[in-house]
């Protein structure tokens, strides 16, 4: 089977639920470079395949994110083994991070990891994310940190990643980048949009040189309640259809 035949036959070989998940994850991949969070072929997003098996979808290593389609995503198990034929391999560092979190968190159905410039800049600051913007309060209400241990290639780092993340949805890898974890792709994407926005605002506010105004901790304590009121608990689903329409206007090939 040729590479092209392998990719074009994927939709016929998976369930409708898996295909829907593939399209959603491919859309998230395309949105990452649209918002300029990408790092060439590096970093990775993953989503669990619906159906009960501990299989997940991740990017083919070597493609830029604006090339990724639903069919090109690689399906692997928690051991890093491909469970469907693919002409592509996966990033070993991506597998370490994503397999650890997917195995450790049953609700981690989608995981986004980026090396955005603003996120990496804030991850290098000792105090991490500061409570200085409206965006920051939603992140700080569910934020965890993990100290840098080098490129994520070692099996023994996995339990520390899971331990440090705990039950949080936002995860800052110090001196490295950002991770968001959610029940679905739309929520994970909206979480990342908020996370990166909070970091960008912080970097720009610090560059202004003036004294920063911290937000009262009591306000941060009610951030989740405030978010639920604004989104009616739909979170990412409220913005996701509009983001898909944007992608369809730009280039709908992510659906292939």
ZINOR-V945568 format. One line per field, one symbol per residue. psi: psi as a letter, one per 20 degrees, with the letter a starting at -180 (. if undefined). A space follows every 50 residues. Layout:
psi = ???
This chain:
psi = prgghggiighijrqhgggghggghhggghhghhjlirmcjrrqqqqqpq ihqmqrprqppiqqhiiprhhiqppraijjppjppqiqrrphhggggghg ghhiohimippppqlqggghghiiphibpqmjrhhhhhghilprqpqpja pniphihghhggghgcjripooopkfaqqqprirggghghghggghghgg ggghghhhirpqoqqphhghhjggggghghikjhdhhhhghhhhhgghhg ojihi.
